[in-house]
Amino acid sequence: MRVVILGAGGLGSVLGGYLASTGVEVTLVGRPAHVAAIRRDGLRIVGRRGDMRITDNLRAVDRAAAATGSFDYFILGVKGKDTAQALEDAAPLRDAVATALSVQNTVEKDAKLVQWLGRDRVIGASTIEGGTLVQPGLVRNALSTKVTAYFGELDGSTSSRVEAITAAFDTAGLPAEAVDCIEQVEWEKLAQIALAAAWSVTTLGAVPGTSVFEGMEVPEGAAYFVALAKDLLRVYRAKGYEPMNFYAPLSRLKELDALPGPEAIEFIIEQGRTMRERESSGHPSMYEDVLRRRKTEVDFMLAPFLEAADELAIEVPTLRIAYNIIKTVDRFLG
Ligand SMILES: NC(=O)c1ccc[n+]([C@@H]2O[C@H](COP(=O)([O-])OP(=O)(O)OC[C@H]3O[C@@H](n4cnc5c(N)ncnc54)[C@H](OP(=O)(O)O)[C@@H]3O)[C@@H](O)[C@H]2O)c1
């Protein structure tokens, strides 16, 4: 199998590195400093699997046009704001790619790929695997779950190409499932990450170094977390979806949906305590963006829920305030 990953930052490098380590021929398209470091020393991944250096089956180039040969899969891993430019730069790859998919945290990503390559050559995808670019040539992988990636056809079916990429992820130690509801998975993942991201940026932004789980133990922090979750879930349900906890045990949307307010708050406090005692760590990538003073993906993660709320005439007061706060912070980043 040959795979090209456009946007070799935190997530793209982690996925590409693990796939290459199990024999997939991977080409990473990234920024010049990262590419130069990988060419010189290989790709180093630290974190949940210890310290690995990947050199075999891995090529790195700093322009999509420099990726040569044909590819079974094209994986888009740039931030939402960079999609248009990245796909324009990657025009020379169009004829070389059989199937495209995106691991971005957005819901408009599949439509963007369909515009770029045509509906028949795009499948849906979602992942929660964690990746942070620490320095050129070095990425950290601190987060994974029981099932860390989902793939499916956009028409709500599965297929041999969906099964093949699912099997490649599985073999690479990235537990994956082929599903017949990828659109739902993408929306639920967005609800989960929008919740964690919005909450972290608007609370921990003032106290860098504090973990998400410590914050969840504060009763007021837990109450705010629940209010945000209920807003997101109201929209998600109104779109016709039932919470499934695709990314259990990290996802607790089912419980947050089912429990009345006060019990949900107790549940979140307990969750925070349990995760802190397990010394779990990790921050949503939007929070990392704020810490690094980079533009956030607020318009890709939160705005879709606000737009859907407007269309469906649903009140989402807490989500709207969180969005306004992050938009204000965002103005001064990047
Ligand atoms: N990181 C995670 O744990 C995680 C998990 C699940 C989903 N996601 C989603 O995956 C996407 C990527 O996240 P990330 O955290 O991996 O972001 P990231 O670390 O910023 O990686 C994206 C990389 O692509 C580079 N890039 C942008 N445009 C490019 C182009 N035209 N050609 C080559 N390289 C280009 C960026 O360089 P510059 O920084 O110089 O622009 C950056 O190095 C986001 O939508 C995110 O929400 C992330």
The ligand as an SDF file (V2000), in Angstrom:
LIG
                    3D

 48 52  0  0  0  0  0  0  0  0999 V2000
   -3.1130   16.6700   16.7340 N   0  0  0  0  0  0  0  0  0  0  0  0
   -4.0560   15.8460   17.1390 C   0  0  0  0  0  0  0  0  0  0  0  0
   -3.9020   15.1920   18.1530 O   0  0  0  0  0  0  0  0  0  0  0  0
   -5.3050   15.6690   16.3080 C   0  0  0  0  0  0  0  0  0  0  0  0
   -6.1480   14.5610   16.5240 C   0  0  0  0  0  0  0  0  0  0  0  0
   -7.2760   14.3950   15.6980 C   0  0  0  0  0  0  0  0  0  0  0  0
   -7.5300   15.3310   14.7100 C   0  0  0  0  0  0  0  0  0  0  0  0
   -6.7070   16.4050   14.5530 N   0  0  0  0  0  0  0  0  0  0  0  0
   -6.9820   17.3530   13.4730 C   0  0  0  0  0  0  0  0  0  0  0  0
   -6.0140   17.1220   12.4440 O   0  0  0  0  0  0  0  0  0  0  0  0
   -5.6770   18.3410   11.7900 C   0  0  0  0  0  0  0  0  0  0  0  0
   -4.1740   18.5730   11.9300 C   0  0  0  0  0  0  0  0  0  0  0  0
   -3.8740   18.7990   13.2890 O   0  0  0  0  0  0  0  0  0  0  0  0
   -2.3780   18.8280   13.8380 P   0  0  0  0  0  0  0  0  0  0  0  0
   -2.4760   19.0300   15.3020 O   0  0  0  0  0  0  0  0  0  0  0  0
   -1.6180   17.6550   13.3310 O   0  0  0  0  0  0  0  0  0  0  0  0
   -1.8510   20.1700   13.1400 O   0  0  0  0  0  0  0  0  0  0  0  0
   -0.3460   20.6140   12.8960 P   0  0  0  0  0  0  0  0  0  0  0  0
    0.5550   20.0050   13.9120 O   0  0  0  0  0  0  0  0  0  0  0  0
   -0.3630   22.0930   12.7360 O   0  0  0  0  0  0  0  0  0  0  0  0
    0.0040   19.9210   11.5000 O   0  0  0  0  0  0  0  0  0  0  0  0
   -0.3210   20.4300   10.2460 C   0  0  0  0  0  0  0  0  0  0  0  0
    0.9920   20.6300    9.5220 C   0  0  0  0  0  0  0  0  0  0  0  0
    0.7360   20.8880    8.1480 O   0  0  0  0  0  0  0  0  0  0  0  0
    1.6180   21.9290    7.7440 C   0  0  0  0  0  0  0  0  0  0  0  0
    1.0890   22.5100    6.5370 N   0  0  0  0  0  0  0  0  0  0  0  0
    0.0880   23.4160    6.3810 C   0  0  0  0  0  0  0  0  0  0  0  0
   -0.1100   23.6590    5.0670 N   0  0  0  0  0  0  0  0  0  0  0  0
    0.7840   22.9010    4.3900 C   0  0  0  0  0  0  0  0  0  0  0  0
    1.0690   22.7260    3.0140 C   0  0  0  0  0  0  0  0  0  0  0  0
    0.4030   23.3960    2.0680 N   0  0  0  0  0  0  0  0  0  0  0  0
    2.0700   21.8680    2.6620 N   0  0  0  0  0  0  0  0  0  0  0  0
    2.7660   21.2110    3.6120 C   0  0  0  0  0  0  0  0  0  0  0  0
    2.5360   21.3260    4.9320 N   0  0  0  0  0  0  0  0  0  0  0  0
    1.5480   22.1680    5.3180 C   0  0  0  0  0  0  0  0  0  0  0  0
    1.6520   22.8530    8.9400 C   0  0  0  0  0  0  0  0  0  0  0  0
    2.7310   23.7570    8.8960 O   0  0  0  0  0  0  0  0  0  0  0  0
    2.5790   25.2140    9.6250 P   0  0  0  0  0  0  0  0  0  0  0  0
    2.3620   24.9470   11.0600 O   0  0  0  0  0  0  0  0  0  0  0  0
    3.8800   25.8640    9.2990 O   0  0  0  0  0  0  0  0  0  0  0  0
    1.4160   25.8830    8.9740 O   0  0  0  0  0  0  0  0  0  0  0  0
    1.7970   21.8240   10.0680 C   0  0  0  0  0  0  0  0  0  0  0  0
    3.1310   21.4290   10.2250 O   0  0  0  0  0  0  0  0  0  0  0  0
   -6.5390   19.4110   12.4650 C   0  0  0  0  0  0  0  0  0  0  0  0
   -7.7430   19.5780   11.7630 O   0  0  0  0  0  0  0  0  0  0  0  0
   -6.8210   18.8230   13.8390 C   0  0  0  0  0  0  0  0  0  0  0  0
   -7.9940   19.3480   14.4320 O   0  0  0  0  0  0  0  0  0  0  0  0
   -5.5900   16.5880   15.3160 C   0  0  0  0  0  0  0  0  0  0  0  0
  1  2  1  0
  2  3  2  0
  2  4  1  0
  4  5  1  0
  4 48  2  0
  5  6  2  0
  6  7  1  0
  7  8  2  0
  8  9  1  0
  8 48  1  0
  9 10  1  0
  9 46  1  0
 10 11  1  0
 11 12  1  0
 11 44  1  0
 12 13  1  0
 13 14  1  0
 14 15  2  0
 14 16  1  0
 14 17  1  0
 17 18  1  0
 18 19  2  0
 18 20  1  0
 18 21  1  0
 21 22  1  0
 22 23  1  0
 23 24  1  0
 23 42  1  0
 24 25  1  0
 25 26  1  0
 25 36  1  0
 26 27  1  0
 26 35  1  0
 27 28  2  0
 28 29  1  0
 29 30  1  0
 29 35  2  0
 30 31  1  0
 30 32  2  0
 32 33  1  0
 33 34  2  0
 34 35  1  0
 36 37  1  0
 36 42  1  0
 37 38  1  0
 38 39  2  0
 38 40  1  0
 38 41  1  0
 42 43  1  0
 44 45  1  0
 44 46  1  0
 46 47  1  0
M  CHG  2   8   1  16  -1
M  END
$$$$
